[in-house]
């Protein structure tokens, strides 16, 4: 091509569209007509899988975990993070493509389910309680479209090995999600196959449609150009695949970038020293506060705060505490990291934020677990809002430790990514407010003493500071990353020759 563009021909989308459409329409008529052989096959598969897994609790739990990858919460996260990433990289056209494909898939699910009106399978031992109608499988359709559209959009940023790996992972996830819907007894085989076929139809239609939109304009308005190559950079993807976006705009970091840890062995040694010293301080503090009061118990001030908060409980405060408990728990922290990490890489164009988060969170988890085992302090002697708490895991608070580490790392990332005072102040205020709210919730719930919360600050504070110091960019790397993140400012600051 004379202009260097490599937008592929829509051959792949058209080749996929016709057979998928024919297959879905044929299956739709067979289901609506209650064709005997198909009905018997569906019932046999549903009953056979239900009998095979119903008595195996571990298998059922694994199926529930995998099926969640095709549920609305997981797919909403995948789509939202992908769209925000694209917008941060000024890939407006690709972001619109992802939104249209995902929203259209959810509309298709509702419309087709209502038109067909097929009831869910009836099995001997229901393993989950589904809602709505059966045909087609919403999990199968939406997972294929959601993972598929992101795969197509981000293909230009991958080399051949990465493309193959990503394609295999996407296919495995979609197939496993469809299998779990049958194994859990909430869909027939034909429901799942119909979901895949209809999802493939919609994916092909949207790919072909967006393929013909002008590359540099949207609704008559010019699109913003991205740094490092703009929208006309040659993609690594061979022609024939319906993809959108430029390789430079989508690539997580530049192909040539300064290493995050130039001397990893030195960094590991330094963090090991800090880890051991922090553990020693926590262990000594734990032994001190464990038997600080009369009768080998907690100090009077420690105990009185917990009892006063327990006496002030109300149903409304209990509900608020439950929400905060999720925020500082494993699920909340994992969800937050899954959002902060990718978007931080999108903004900074560096792996440094992921390294900071990984080191900080892994270190605080190991410090917490070892300290809990060494100190083994009993929980406060008040009724607990959560009855599943381990009885001797009071010192320190894991919720407060993880929350402080995450919010502090987020503030560090914001400080590194921008010099805007408003963003920096906001990140610090949010870190303080969120950590304080989680700490108050742990005291209110009767899970920890105030000294446990203070110990969490002793744990997370120095450790996060050490991770910040280890992952700080050297002057040359800082200059390169600032030039990548803020190219316009860098050009203005560069001396003229």
Residue pairs with C-beta under 8 A, 6 or more apart in sequence:
3 232
4 232
4 233
4 234
5 215
5 232
5 234
6 234
6 235
6 237
6 239
7 211
7 215
7 244
8 211
8 237
8 238
8 239
8 240
8 241
8 242
8 243
9 239
9 240
10 207
10 208
10 211
10 212
10 242
11 240
12 207
12 240
12 241
12 242
13 204
13 205
13 207
13 208
13 211
13 242
14 204
14 208
16 200
16 203
16 204
17 201
17 204
17 205
17 208
20 197
20 198
20 200
20 201
20 204
21 197
21 201
23 193
23 197
24 194
24 197
24 198
24 201
27 190
27 193
27 194
27 197
28 116
28 194
30 38
30 190
31 38
31 116
31 118
31 135
31 190
31 194
32 116
38 190
41 189
41 190
42 121
42 188
42 189
42 190
42 191
43 121
43 188
45 182
45 188
45 189
46 121
46 123
46 182
46 185
46 188
46 189
47 123
47 124
49 182
49 183
49 185
50 123
50 124
50 125
50 127
50 183
50 185
51 124
52 183
53 59
53 60
53 63
53 127
53 183
54 60
54 124
54 125
54 127
60 127
60 184
63 127
63 180
63 183
63 184
64 127
64 128
64 180
64 184
66 176
66 177
66 180
67 128
67 139
67 177
67 180
67 181
67 184
68 74
69 143
69 173
69 176
69 177
70 139
70 140
70 142
70 143
70 173
70 174
70 177
70 178
70 180
70 181
71 139
72 142
75 102
75 142
75 143
75 146
77 335
77 338
77 339
78 146
78 147
78 150
79 98
79 99
79 102
79 146
79 150
81 338
81 339
81 342
81 343
82 98
82 150
82 153
82 154
83 95
83 98
83 99
84 343
84 346
85 342
85 343
85 346
86 92
86 94
86 95
86 98
86 153
86 245
86 250
87 95
88 343
88 346
88 347
89 226
89 249
89 250
89 346
90 223
90 224
90 225
90 226
90 249
91 153
91 226
91 244
91 245
91 246
91 249
91 250
92 218
92 223
92 224
93 210
93 213
93 215
93 218
93 223
93 244
93 245
94 153
94 244
94 245
94 250
96 210
96 218
97 149
97 153
97 206
97 210
97 244
98 149
98 150
98 153
100 206
100 210
101 145
101 146
101 149
101 202
101 203
101 206
102 142
102 145
102 146
102 149
104 145
104 202
104 206
105 141
105 142
105 145
105 146
105 199
105 202
106 138
106 142
108 141
108 198
108 202
109 136
109 138
109 141
109 142
112 135
112 136
112 198
113 132
113 133
113 134
113 135
113 136
113 138
114 133
116 133
116 135
116 136
117 133
118 133
118 134
118 135
118 191
119 133
119 134
120 130
120 133
120 134
120 186
120 187
121 134
121 185
121 186
121 187
121 188
123 185
125 185
126 185
127 184
127 185
128 184
128 185
128 186
130 186
132 138
134 186
134 187
134 188
134 191
135 188
135 190
135 191
135 194
136 191
136 192
136 194
136 195
136 198
137 178
137 181
137 187
137 191
137 192
137 194
137 195
138 195
139 177
139 178
139 180
139 181
139 187
139 195
140 174
140 177
140 178
140 181
140 187
140 191
140 192
140 193
140 194
140 195
140 196
140 199
141 195
141 196
141 198
141 199
141 202
142 199
143 173
143 174
143 177
143 178
143 199
144 174
144 195
144 196
144 199
144 200
144 203
145 199
145 202
145 203
147 170
147 173
147 174
148 170
148 174
148 199
148 203
149 203
149 206
151 166
151 167
151 170
152 203
152 207
152 241
152 242
152 243
152 244
153 243
153 244
153 245
153 250
154 166
154 245
154 250
155 163
155 166
155 235
155 237
155 241
155 243
156 235
156 236
156 237
156 243
156 245
156 246
156 247
156 250
157 236
157 245
157 247
157 250
157 251
157 252
158 166
158 236
158 237
159 236
160 236
163 237
174 196
178 192
178 193
178 195
178 196
179 192
181 187
181 191
181 192
182 188
182 189
182 192
204 242
207 242
208 242
210 242
210 244
211 242
211 244
215 231
215 232
216 222
216 223
216 231
217 223
223 231
225 231
226 246
226 248
226 249
227 248
227 484
227 487
228 248
228 249
228 254
228 484
228 487
229 246
229 247
229 248
229 249
230 246
230 248
230 249
231 245
231 246
231 249
232 246
233 246
233 247
233 248
233 249
234 247
235 243
235 246
235 247
236 247
237 243
252 345
252 346
252 349
252 351
253 345
253 349
253 350
253 351
254 349
254 484
257 349
257 350
257 351
257 480
258 473
258 474
258 476
258 477
258 480
258 481
260 350
260 351
260 352
260 355
260 471
261 267
261 355
261 470
261 471
262 474
267 470
270 466
270 470
271 359
271 363
271 466
271 467
271 470
274 462
274 463
274 466
275 363
275 366
275 367
275 463
278 367
278 458
278 459
278 462
278 463
279 367
279 370
279 371
281 458
282 367
282 371
282 375
282 396
282 455
282 458
282 459
283 371
283 374
283 375
285 455
285 458
286 371
286 374
286 375
286 377
286 395
286 396
286 455
287 375
289 298
289 299
289 302
289 377
289 395
289 449
289 451
289 455
290 298
290 375
290 377
290 395
291 297
292 298
292 299
292 302
292 451
293 299
293 300
293 302
293 303
297 303
298 380
298 449
298 451
299 451
301 450
302 449
302 450
302 451
303 380
303 381
303 449
305 443
305 449
305 450
306 380
306 382
306 443
306 446
306 448
306 449
306 450
307 380
307 382
309 443
309 444
309 446
310 382
310 383
310 444
310 446
312 444
313 444
317 444
318 385
320 441
321 385
321 441
321 444
321 445
322 385
324 437
324 438
324 440
324 441
325 385
325 386
325 399
325 441
325 445
326 332
327 403
327 434
327 437
327 438
328 399
328 400
328 402
328 403
328 438
328 441
328 442
329 399
333 361
333 402
333 403
333 406
336 406
337 357
337 361
337 406
340 353
340 357
340 406
340 409
340 410
340 413
341 353
341 354
341 357
344 353
344 354
344 357
344 410
344 413
344 417
345 351
345 353
345 354
347 417
347 485
348 413
348 416
348 417
348 481
348 484
348 485
349 481
349 484
349 485
350 473
350 481
350 484
352 416
352 471
352 473
352 481
353 409
353 413
353 416
355 471
356 409
356 412
356 413
356 467
356 468
356 471
357 406
357 409
359 467
359 470
359 471
360 405
360 406
360 408
360 409
360 463
360 464
360 467
361 402
361 405
361 406
361 409
363 463
363 467
364 401
364 402
364 405
364 459
364 460
364 463
364 464
365 402
367 401
367 459
367 463
368 396
368 398
368 401
368 402
368 459
371 395
371 396
371 455
371 459
372 392
372 393
372 395
372 396
372 398
375 395
376 392
376 393
377 392
377 393
377 394
377 395
377 452
378 391
378 392
378 394
379 389
379 391
379 392
379 393
379 394
379 446
379 447
379 448
380 394
380 446
380 447
380 448
380 449
382 446
383 446
384 445
384 446
384 447
385 444
385 445
385 446
385 447
386 445
386 447
389 447
394 447
394 448
394 449
394 452
395 448
395 449
395 451
395 452
395 455
396 448
396 452
396 453
396 455
396 456
396 458
396 459
397 439
397 442
397 447
397 448
397 452
397 453
397 455
397 456
398 456
399 438
399 441
399 442
399 447
400 435
400 438
400 439
400 442
400 448
400 453
400 456
400 457
400 460
401 456
401 459
401 460
402 460
403 434
403 435
403 438
404 431
404 435
404 456
404 457
404 460
404 461
404 464
405 460
405 463
405 464
407 430
407 431
407 434
407 435
408 431
408 460
408 461
408 464
409 464
409 467
409 468
410 427
410 430
410 431
411 424
411 427
411 428
411 430
411 431
412 464
412 468
414 423
414 424
414 426
414 427
415 424
415 427
416 473
416 481
417 485
418 424
439 453
439 456
442 448
442 452
442 453
443 449
443 450
443 453
473 481
482 489
482 490
483 490
